[in-house]
């Protein structure tokens, strides 16, 4: 069971839904990592920033992990959403999509997002279970030149 810090602990399910910082805490705690103040600032920017946003930070800040958590948070809040993740190359895109799928399978609060039997479930694109049928997958990862 996850032990949340005091600012998350009260009504934690509601916080997970409304505050990306709490959701990021859950994901990084699952990975046995600590959330840094810098990561919390990035999380706030992702949640409240402009519609089109980009994160630039030094190597090791956890940009990819934060982005994976953000994708999952968006799907947690709205399984009908369609998300395209563009990575540096196809290998990075595959790694990203695999990581997101693994978190869906491992984190208890996300298991409802597992693809159903007839859903798309490939390495680079997949549907989440509660999503309605659509021509586009719930999550699609591609290389920048893909």
Secondary structure by P-SEA (a helix, b strand, c coil): ccccccccccaaaaaaaccaaaaaaaaaaaacccccaaaaaaaaaaaccccbbbbbbccccaaaaaaaaaaaaaaaacccbbbbbbcccaaaaaaaaaaaaaaaacccccccccccccccccccbbbcccccccccccbbbbcccc
